[in-house]
């Protein structure tokens, strides 16, 4: 008899045993994003180094997530997809690419896949800003959209955000 599950096997596998979970020391870039629908918050840390080809590559990536099964699972999947990629390659990863990698989600949970994709954009934006590198125009626009959403999340879920900060200090 086949076992019924609401989520794809890949999501459950990554939720039960997340890859690259945790805080990174001295990251090259940090992306913090929030979801207005549910209050999930995700931090994505990237370490960037120049490869032998002279291109900047994501050599390490970690995440912290205060969220649901899908938010944690898809964040773990994202980390496995971006390791070793150039920044330009990583910026091409979209929500739809994550859904292809995981399988279909219930429609009510698709917004969780946006969280991981947005966190990656923010981490790369942060890397460019920290290093005073030119930021692509499309990334600037995405950053403004993501920043506005995060501000609304932090306003709407203020007590939850304070609890997250307190928990992060203890870890």
Protein Blocks (a to p, Z undefined) as FASTA:
>chain_A
ZZddfbdfklmmmmmmcghiacdehifbdcddddfknopacdddddddddfkopacdfbd
cddddddfklmmmmmmmmmmmgopafklmmmpcfklmmmmnopcdfklmmmmmmmmmmmm
mmmmmmmmmnopacdfklmmmmmmmmmmmmmmmmmmmmmmmmmmmmmmmZZ
